[in-house]
Amino acid sequence: MAKSLLGLFLLAVLCTSRANAGYTVTFPSSGDVLDANTPYNVTWILNQDTPTEPAVDVRLVKGPPENLKEQMKICKSIDPAALSCPFLVPPTMATGIDYAITVGKDPANYGYTPFFTIQGVGEIPLTNNGCPNMGGHNCNSLATPCCGVNGFCGNGPNFCGEGCQAAYSNGGTCVQPEPAKEPVPNEPKAVPKRKRFVKF
Ligand SMILES: *[C@@H]1O[C@H](CO)[C@@H](O)[C@H](O)[C@H]1NC(C)=O
């Protein structure tokens, strides 16, 4: 549940729909700590019967959810049906609690892990100053402004409603901001109103 919420969040940030996501990444997951200089396998499942792409990259990313920066390509142009990619965490990798992995070629198809921790060079911070499962980051995106009861960023009543953690939410409040109004170009000036519907 929590994982899919983060996936949904990250997808929302990238303006894609969840239906487009080609892959669900099953390892690493939220709460995992990967040690530097240690071998792991990134694993995933296909969300469709057949892969949406002939080849995928597996990328390590890091940073705030609305601005994830690629750190390295873990596997390059591999068959998505492999469902696995070996990941030897580089010995020099910096410690961080805001690492994530993407699987896919086209960003619209990316499957995302939730944030996980790499223990490398440097100490893991003792305090997590952010929405609890968001790698030390607050929910600053207008698309997903609220740190919900489960410690993930999102929008709507499940995040901004009961249990929402205002301190980690956009502007310190559990409120979904009004979307900016876009000017309507060439709006017809005098459209006669013929009918009025009153709804009760
Ligand atoms: C990764 O997967 C390969 C192939 O299935 C397996 O031989 C290897 O032991 C796995 N490595 C780890 C660290 O799990």
The ligand as a Gaussian input file, in Angstrom:
#p B3LYP/6-31G(d) Opt

LIG

0 1
 C       21.515000     -12.237000      -8.081000
 O       20.879000     -13.066000      -9.018000
 C       21.733000     -14.044000      -9.563000
 C       20.974000     -14.751000     -10.679000
 O       19.710000     -15.144000     -10.245000
 C       22.186000     -14.996000      -8.470000
 O       23.040000     -15.969000      -8.983000
 C       22.923000     -14.174000      -7.405000
 O       23.255000     -14.988000      -6.318000
 C       22.051000     -13.025000      -6.915000
 N       22.842000     -12.178000      -6.065000
 C       22.400000     -11.720000      -4.912000
 C       23.339000     -10.844000      -4.161000
 O       21.295000     -11.982000      -4.468000

